[in-house]
Each structure stands twice: as structure tokens, then as C-alpha cells.
Amino acid sequence: MPLAQAKVFYYDFVEIKPWIYELVISNLGLAFVGSKNSNIEASILGFYPNHILIQDSKKLAPYVQQLKEYFAGKRRSFTVPIDYSSFGTPFQNKVVKMIENIPYGTTISYRDLAASINGSTSVRSVAHAVALNPSLIFIPSHRVVLAPDKVGSYRMGEKEKQRLINLEEGYLNAAKQTLSTFFWR
């Protein structure tokens, strides 16, 4: 592909222990979330080949801010735009958009997600679409699990998936406890 036809993506890193996350945006919105531990060119370009990457912390500032707020328990959903234009098939886009509707602090099985999508009878095809989600955390695919006691795989590892689930449940439980204390004084 000639350089003049290549799409430009902007990226930056944010440290939220124990990870350093990489965030990548296009002119339309968030295109990718991963970890700096992987080679950025290999990881992002594995999803979107033939793109130019330019580091730009100013363009990424709103995304970085919202991710920090999420990890601090101050944000339960994201309002920054997400770029779906280059992601997957129409079916995969449908699955990823369904994932956005899973409430904060809750999980759903791959089987239940498949059952909720009209025309889908294949848990495998739904699981494959979930696995291809390029915008981890912002599109909360960590909320899709094998079963209540098994989280299943995740691009950043099962431990990270479990950590995100525990983080959300912890903030929800803390909020419930605060309300309970407030009302029973």
C-alpha cells in the first residue's frame, strides 16, 4: 500500500499498575487497547495492518483520563468515541456492540451472550468475536465469562480479566456498603 493511502493512528501509554496500557485512536475514535509489554507495532498492526503510528499524548488525553477514572472507581462507562469502521465482520461488530450493554460489575456467559443475539446459535462464533475485541476495557469483553467460576481467556491474560471483574465488583460492593451505612445511621 502506498504511504499516501495508509491510515494514521495516534497512540500513547498510560501506567496503571501493574500494567502500562497502550491506547490507539484513529480520527474516528478509540481503535485499540493493549499492554506496552507487547510490541506496539506487532500488536496494533496485527489488528490493523498498513497504518502509520504517531505518538500524540494530547490527542489521547481524554482516553487516558477516562481509563484512569475507571481504575479509580470514578467511572463505570466510557463516553469517548470508539472507531468500529475497520473492525471485523458485521456479525463481529454486532457482538462487540452487545458487549457494551453488559452492566458494570456484572458478567454474562458466552452462551447467554450468544442466545441474546438474534440469528446466532454458535457460542464459538460469539466467543471468537469477543476475543477479537480491539478496544479492551472500553468495550468490556472482560465481563463475558465461560461460567460463574471460570473467566476464560483474555488477550491480556486470565489474571487481568479476573482483576478487572474483581475491581468492578469491589467498587460496587463499596458503594453499596457506603449507602447502607448512610441510611442506617
Beta strands, then each sheet from edge to edge (+ up, - down):
strand 1: 7-16
strand 2: 19-25
strand 3: 30-35
strand 4: 51-55
strand 5: 108-109
strand 6: 144-145
sheet 1: 3+ 2- 1+ 4+
sheet 2: 5+ 6+
end
